[in-house]
Amino acid sequence: ECAPTLRALIVVSVTCDNEYCTDERACNGLTYGMTCTNQCNMQVYVPSHLICDGKSQCLEDETGCSLQDSAMTTCPHYSNKSNIVPIKNITRCSLFDSTMVPATFPYCSNYHDQTNCSDTTRVGGHCEVSGFMSTVSMSMVCSGHSQLCDDGSEDSCVSLMSACRIHKHRLCDGVEDCEDGADERECGEEEEKTMIRCVRRFGRVEENLALPGSWVLDGVKDCMGGEDEDEKWRKREESQQVSDQIFICPGEEGGEVSLNLLCDGEESCGGREERVCLTVRPLLDRKVVVKETGEGTKDLCDDNSGCDKKEFEYPKADVFGVGRTLLKLPGVKSVCSDVFGEEYVYLSCMGLCENETPCPLLSQPRVLEHHACPGQYTDRVYTVADNDSLTFVIPANNAEQSYHQEFFQCRNGRCVDFSQVCDLVDNCGDMSDEMNCTNHFQCKKDDTHLVGLSQKCDGFYDCLDLSDECNDECNKKLFTKSEHGLISFFIGLLSMFLNLSVLFSPTCKKRLPTSFLSPTSTVLLKVVTVGNLLQGFYLVLIAVFDWVYRERYCFDEGSWRSGRSCAVLGIISTFGSLLSHSFFSLLLVSALFIKSPPQTYLTTVAAVIVVIPLIIALLPTFPLESIQESLVKEIAYNQSSKLFAGIMSKAGHLATLQSYYHTKILDSQTTWQELGTLVDGMFTSAIPRSQIHHYGSTGMCLVNYISMSGDAPDFMTLIVLGVYFLSWAALLVLNMSSLRGVLVDTTSPCLSMLRCMSLSFLGTIAYIVLALIHNSGALDFTAHYQLFSILLLPLPALMVPICYLIALSRYRYEGDRKPEFEMEKLENSQDNRDSNSVNVSLGDESKGEYINHG
């Protein structure tokens, strides 16, 4: 009896709605099963499971079923497992439903016909089948049939209270799969979700979704690339752990964004927050698309004189109906460290990059399989490659080329355009589009965050973990060179030893003139020595801190420059230097001008001179708002704040806040307190921060003589320079007066020693002169700042004790010789008297001949 004619087709829904699933026999240009003519000359539909079953349903359904007739993949037939049959395109991924009457079944008894689906709408997920990654049809997902995936992941399903059985990857994906929406309600809100997102293997494969924390490192690959089972996932997750602060979306529309989603390249506030992010960390000006000429040629040559046209060598396979891209290439090799996207792909793959830059397409398969890029390119057109493989192409945008196949296939199966390869963005979701590129630096903790090579070691933090500036190449330490730390340590030790020798040396009043080493002068010299001792102590301490911090300094720079340790070092150094300068001037006055100064008068002057340097040195630490407003130049933030991670100047604050608060007018007159209030207004809670005090402006914990930011010197620097200039003026006047002989005691044997000590202060003078030249912009001494600071500034701390100890040794030697000279003189005088007595006697005897002469 002849079969009835086919019923009218129902709209395609990827579910069987009538017998033999005839409503799904033709979908998206593909045919499932076959329509053929039976013995009654009627058109009948033969479902897939009845093809090659050994029973003829029509004239054609049993043709081509012999293994000798086909080189296709084979499988045991569902109705007869001993019958090995080829898997035809019309039988692959066809729907089946054994509960319907009449029932439909799969084509293969091992269900291999439900893999490698050509129609992306039939794909239910991805898994390894017999060791090879493959797509799996929706009919196999949560079906309860025999295991198809090697890991059985197609049956990792949950049954909800609404009698809806669904794969776990479909839970909480933004689409209601159950009629009552239970799959979106019962999302396990009590379980913490991952901050990092990935493409799930089953479900909406085209979107990145968060995973429940229990899925990570549980032995089951839930992400397309299996990255949730990689130990690196945990590290990346930990690197994105942030505080409970929430970013408030700018504008009247409102909204909030968790800090872990802030500045991730995705629009969480309608793009409004990304505008603020780009103000803080601007992206490189990346040209990812190569311009085309009127002839459809990709132009990569700026200089027409040395250009050459060549066909692009990829894809390697000959794809029917698709011509190769024509490139206009430069005649010489280019530096590819600052090119991205299409330009990087074309130049590197054509061998036109310097330093043997590898082609990122070398890892690509020769032929892009027809089922590649699941869920993408719905306008694909199938064709053949190398005359033996099925592939696909998509329509081109230009009239010169009808179709193209310029895709990069990610490791997780997704595909991206050439413009998205090596462009510093993880477009694949598994980093495979950036893996073989040499034009980026990969942030240490978040390996999905890439920055351009030109952004590395440029002084600005682009990585949230600061690793683009804190690495071996940048060598950002307290002392940029290790030898500088050693020099500082040994100069400091030598200075401390010499000045301690002066402090504890015995008084030499018996050897030197009392006009110099009076009790007052001795005390003044000791105070100068204490100031020098403090400077030597500073040099030793700064070298010790450099050794303690080492490579960690770059990450802890904010806490160091705003901390107490650096402030204490600054106070020690500044107080010691001012003390040494001031009291040396007073020493010269006492030694060269005043014979016997009133003790009370000098004590009062000395006390005042001690107190003034101490107050000046402590000035940057005074908690007065007016003082801090003038001296503070930068603010240090921890890494969790994301927008303000690292150290930010007032100019950076103004730019960021202006992009957030459009209506407010902010300028350099805006106080730090006002800026702090505005920063806190961007978040639900206050952002932790600390002020970089004056001594921490350069990290060396010194007065800010050399301005690294180009700002004018603040009042603290001007005060210290004023004290120095007064001391230098006194030194100049006193030394010039000694040369002219207008001093009280120009024959003082200590005059040469005082001049030696005065010359030692030329080191400080030279340092300040170099600082003024730098600040004027005439020359840049930034690279030599640290070396000058440990060689020129402490020069008086070395030379003053050396001059004193040399003079002391010299006069001790002369003093030890004095008794011998006196005895010789006495003996000569006695000899003369004896001689005179003899002569007188002799003269008397010779009638006074010698007496007249006497």
Number of C-alpha atoms within 10 A of each C-alpha: 5 10 13 10 10 13 10 9 14 13 10 15 11 17 14 19 17 16 16 25 25 22 20 23 24 16 16 12 7 11 17 23 27 19 18 16 15 18 13 11 11 16 16 19 23 21 27 28 21 23 25 26 19 14 10 16 21 21 12 16 24 16 11 14 19 14 13 8 10 14 10 12 12 16 20 19 26 21 17 14 13 11 16 17 25 23 22 19 16 18 23 25 28 29 28 22 19 11 9 14 10 11 12 21 20 27 32 26 18 17 23 22 27 25 26 22 24 23 20 19 16 21 27 23 25 27 24 17 18 11 9 10 16 21 28 28 27 24 20 25 23 19 15 10 13 12 16 22 23 14 14 15 23 27 20 14 18 17 13 13 10 12 11 15 16 21 20 22 22 21 22 21 19 11 13 15 17 16 10 11 14 18 27 17 12 12 14 12 10 7 11 12 16 21 19 18 15 23 26 26 24 25 22 18 24 15 13 15 21 16 23 16 14 11 16 21 17 11 11 14 20 25 26 22 23 20 20 25 18 14 11 14 18 17 14 17 15 14 19 22 13 15 12 12 17 19 24 18 21 19 14 6 8 9 13 17 17 16 22 22 16 21 20 12 13 12 14 18 19 11 12 15 24 18 16 22 21 15 18 24 17 11 14 13 9 13 16 19 15 18 14 15 11 10 11 16 18 22 18 20 17 11 10 11 9 11 17 13 16 14 14 18 13 19 20 16 16 16 23 15 13 17 16 18 19 17 24 20 24 20 15 11 15 16 14 20 18 17 21 28 20 23 24 32 23 25 25 22 19 19 14 20 20 14 12 9 20 16 19 23 22 12 13 16 13 15 18 22 17 21 21 22 20 22 18 14 15 12 11 15 14 16 16 19 21 14 11 7 14 17 22 23 24 17 15 14 11 12 11 13 16 14 19 19 21 18 21 26 21 22 18 21 19 23 22 17 15 23 20 23 30 29 27 25 17 19 19 23 22 21 21 21 27 24 13 17 23 19 23 23 20 20 19 20 19 20 16 17 20 22 21 22 16 13 18 22 18 12 12 16 22 25 26 24 23 19 22 26 23 24 18 10 10 16 18 21 23 27 23 16 13 15 11 17 24 18 17 26 22 15 22 28 16 17 30 26 16 23 28 17 15 21 20 9 11 8 15 14 14 10 17 20 13 15 19 23 21 18 13 19 21 17 16 25 22 19 22 28 29 22 26 34 29 26 30 30 21 27 26 24 17 23 21 16 17 22 17 12 16 17 17 15 22 21 21 15 20 25 21 22 27 23 17 14 17 23 24 17 23 23 27 23 27 26 24 27 27 26 24 29 25 24 24 24 21 21 21 23 18 21 27 23 18 15 15 11 14 10 10 9 9 16 13 11 12 17 10 11 16 17 13 15 23 17 13 17 25 16 17 22 17 11 9 10 12 10 15 19 13 15 24 20 21 24 22 22 21 20 19 22 23 20 20 24 21 26 21 19 14 18 13 15 21 17 15 21 21 17 19 22 15 11 9 10 10 17 12 9 6 13 15 21 11 10 16 15 12 15 18 14 14 19 19 13 13 14 20 12 19 17 21 27 22 29 27 29 22 20 22 21 25 22 22 22 24 26 18 15 11 11 10 11 15 16 12 20 16 14 12 19 16 12 17 20 14 14 21 20 13 18 23 13 11 20 19 12 15 18 11 9 11 13 18 14 17 16 10 17 14 21 19 12 18 21 16 17 21 23 15 20 24 16 18 22 16 14 19 18 13 19 21 17 15 20 21 13 10 9 12 16 17 12 9 9 19 20 18 18 18 21 16 18 21 26 21 27 31 23 22 28 26 21 18 20 17 12 19 20 11 12 16 16 12 13 14 11 11 12 11 11 10 11 11 11 12 12 11 12 12 12 12 12 12 12 11 14 12 11 17 17 13 15 17 12 10 11 9 15 14 15 14 7 7 10
